[in-house]
Amino acid sequence: MGHIVDLALRRMWLFGVLSLFTGSLCIHMDSVGSHSMFTCESIGLRMCQDLPYNTTFMPNLLNHYDQQTAALAMEPFHPMVNLQCSPDLRPFLCALYAPVCMEYGRVSLPCRSLCAHAKRDCQKLMDMFGVTWPEEMECSRFPDCDESYPRDVDLLVNEDPTDQSSMSVQRDYGFWCPRELKVEPELGYTFLGVRDCSPPCPNMYFRREDLTFARYFIGVVSIVCLSATLFTFLTFLIDVTRFRYPERPIIFYAVCYMMVSLVFFLGFLLEDGDRVACNAANPSQYKTSTVTQGSHNKACTLLFMVLYFFTMAGSVWWVILTITWFLAAVPKWGSEAIEKKALLFHASAWGIPGMLTITLLALNKIEGDNISGVCFVGLYDVHTLRWFVLAPLCLDVLVGVSLLLAGIIALNRVRMEIPLEKENQDKLVKFMIRIGVFSVLYLVPLLTVVGCYLYEQMYRSIWETTWVQERCRDYHIPCPFQVEQTSRPDLVLFLMKYLMLLVVGIPSVFWVGSKKTCFEWAGFFHGRRRKDSGAVNESRQVLQEPDFAQSLLRDPNTPIIRKSRGTSTQGTSTHASSTHLAMLDDVRSKASSVHSKMSSYHGSLHRSRDGRFTPSSHRGMEERPAYGSVPRLNDQSRHGSTRDLSDAPAASITHGSSVNRLAEEDGTSA
């Protein structure tokens, strides 16, 4: 019988809860004004009406930034209040959710006894409705006293509570994430230091028409950069043997920025709806469109990986380019010697950006860029921008400029100290100018990008504070306190950053642009691929001209010694091997007679000491080395080389070999 009565009582309680639930949740929205200046505001909660005080302040003691949020948090306790399980429950809840508004600096907390009585009396009902006592409402957190709320001293502070409506509570509550910008906790979003929050889309600083202009501007620049870098790469594919070390890194550098421009071009194509950089809005849950963060968006993650990886790889390849120039100019490494380090170069150029990209993926630091339509890093997180973008770029600039200056100084010393013929000196000067112009065309855009990032990092907090101050009343969140400086970013700054980030890849065209490139493309379009690359190889042979090559190698007091056209990569002379091969001509002439006949007169002339050119076919077969060996020496130079080898140790001939090749190629292409 008792069980039936208990069941009937439960049904009656539930009916009473349902009948009073709607009325209890109502808030006088017309009386709840903006709390953005943290003034004392009238209490709009039905549960907290008819109390000894009628004004409160927000945020309250439980960090609810408006009365609407506080009302939603009070929902679980409405059945207990309506059923009047304890006379102390309602004053205790209102003391936390709608505390009495007092003078600045004073907060009145409810007594511990009030909390204990309310919890003890309503514990059974709470268990019945499945309500747990919140941790932030534990009675041990409150002062040990036995008074009602509010105390008499709280009411004596200002006898007319309505006068408190103009009193401003002067303190800074920090940034409160609006309900419209909140996201699911499992996404791991962060905005302005607040978790489960994301910046608004399309952009928190610029208007829609500004973003449209910026998107088309970036799209046009990306097409230009993509065309330039693609032309460089295709020129390399036409003749892969043309660009050797130390200039080979220019090709990989161009490939990196070709991929960067391709990503920005894809962002331009994905303009409609910001499908990658922004999350869709959900009006039913009062959720607006927010910026994509993390790796849950696969398209955003893919664009980020390609863009960040190749941006960092491009800067590393430029450093490697300066390293190869340094090795060619200072220690005088040859092309083959530098090429032996190619595996180390590739491991560094692709490995370092790869590790940085994996680290950012693990840290979940991907952010949507709603200006360009792609995804990158450090757009809203200043610390990530500092360590993963600024630090690598600044380090690359520092190392690259140091090596570049050292190489140019070494080449200039060669030009000043070693006497050269006017023609060869002009070639070396042109080569130095070419390196300098190419480096300036790369460094100026890169330093501009670094400057934009530094400026953005310095003023980011001011921009964010200005945005919060302008939108706090719309979002019903606390406004900043005592804002000393306000500023909004200029769209020109971001357009300059994207422009220079893409223009960095265009200087590669400057290096490949020459008459030789025009001839190669003309031959490619007409279907004429040169099977005999003798003319191309002429510009590729190291130290081909004795007057120019030996002048770089010899001591000013030492007579010129002719050398072979081969390049030693071990720092030893090839004279001995050339002479030895010439002495063994009779033994190997039969095996190489066919190749010697085909290549003896194929467009090559032999230059004698008196400056005249005689066909190489006039010499006997016994003077021709086997096919594939070093070029022929005339009688005088052969005897001179033999005599020199017998009288003195072999001299190093790799001195400046790769630089000489580049200088000669520069002279021929010009």
Order of alpha helices (4+ residues) and beta strands (2+ residues): alpha-beta-beta-alpha-alpha-alpha-alpha-alpha-beta-beta-alpha-alpha-beta-beta-alpha-alpha-alpha-beta-beta-alpha-alpha-alpha-alpha-alpha-alpha-alpha-alpha-alpha-alpha-beta-beta-alpha-alpha
